Amino acid sequence: MQQPVAVNPVRPVRPMRMAAAKLPLGTHPEAVRQRLGAMEKLLERAFIVPGINRPVGLDAIIGLVPMAGDLVGAAMGAYIVWEARNLGMPKWQLWRMAGNVAVDTALGAIPVAGDVLDFLFRSNSRNMRIVKKHLDKHHPATRTLDR
């Protein structure tokens, strides 16, 4: 006598995928704060380097690729400045943020020392502090507790 075939065979267990970040869209200040926070975390402190326990982001990693990495990092940093412009921030703050990105790009272009300096000078974190200060002052309802 033959064994009955199972109607629902057990599928092999696949590894779980990382859930996609559900970042809000739109121009509302709270949505902009969440998007910029996620971008800053990705660029400046996405990974922790074992041994020194210091966070490193995508900006420092792609900065290891000569010239092209620095240009891509500058473009990603410019996105934060662009979002700040859309918030209606004052021009002097936008110029300061653009200056941070320019200094980061110029330091990163130095062949070997630039990679170390890119690791130390975190322009995106500086820019995020400027944006948070503006949002806390002009849109206090979007304020969140930082961990």
Backbone hydrogen bonds, N-H to C=O, Kabsch-Sander energy under -0.5 kcal/mol:
donor,donor_aa,acceptor,acceptor_aa,energy
14,R,12,P,-0.5
23,L,21,A,-1.3
31,A,28,H,-0.6
32,V,28,H,-2.3
33,R,29,P,-2.4
34,Q,30,E,-2.0
35,R,31,A,-2.3
36,L,32,V,-2.8
37,G,33,R,-2.2
38,A,34,Q,-2.0
39,M,35,R,-2.3
40,E,36,L,-2.7
41,K,37,G,-2.1
42,L,38,A,-2.2
43,L,39,M,-2.5
44,E,40,E,-2.4
45,R,41,K,-1.9
47,F,56,V,-3.1
49,V,47,F,-0.5
49,V,54,R,-2.4
52,I,49,V,-0.6
53,N,49,V,-1.6
54,R,49,V,-0.7
56,V,47,F,-3.5
58,L,42,L,-2.6
59,D,43,L,-1.7
60,A,43,L,-0.6
61,I,57,G,-1.5
62,I,58,L,-3.0
63,G,59,D,-1.1
64,L,61,I,-1.3
65,V,62,I,-1.3
68,A,66,P,-3.4
69,G,65,V,-1.1
70,D,65,V,-0.6
71,L,67,M,-2.2
72,V,68,A,-2.3
73,G,69,G,-2.3
74,A,70,D,-2.2
75,A,71,L,-2.1
76,M,72,V,-2.2
77,G,73,G,-2.2
78,A,74,A,-2.3
79,Y,75,A,-1.1
80,I,76,M,-0.8
80,I,77,G,-0.5
81,V,77,G,-1.2
82,W,78,A,-2.6
83,E,79,Y,-2.5
84,A,80,I,-2.0
85,R,81,V,-2.1
86,N,82,W,-2.0
87,L,83,E,-1.1
88,G,85,R,-1.3
89,M,84,A,-1.7
93,Q,90,P,-0.6
94,L,90,P,-1.8
95,W,91,K,-2.8
96,R,92,W,-1.8
97,M,93,Q,-2.4
98,A,94,L,-2.7
99,G,95,W,-2.3
100,N,96,R,-1.9
101,V,97,M,-2.0
102,A,98,A,-2.5
103,V,99,G,-2.7
104,D,100,N,-2.3
105,T,101,V,-2.3
106,A,102,A,-2.7
107,L,103,V,-2.8
108,G,104,D,-2.1
109,A,105,T,-1.1
110,I,107,L,-1.2
114,G,110,I,-0.9
115,D,112,V,-0.9
116,V,112,V,-0.9
117,L,113,A,-2.6
118,D,114,G,-2.5
119,F,115,D,-1.2
120,L,116,V,-1.3
121,F,117,L,-3.4
122,R,120,L,-0.9
123,S,121,F,-1.1
126,R,122,R,-1.9
127,N,123,S,-2.6
128,M,124,N,-2.1
129,R,125,S,-1.9
130,I,126,R,-1.6
131,V,127,N,-2.3
132,K,128,M,-2.9
133,K,129,R,-2.3
134,H,130,I,-2.0
135,L,131,V,-2.9
136,D,132,K,-3.1
137,K,133,K,-1.6
138,H,134,H,-2.9
139,H,135,L,-2.6
142,T,139,H,-1.9
143,R,140,P,-1.3
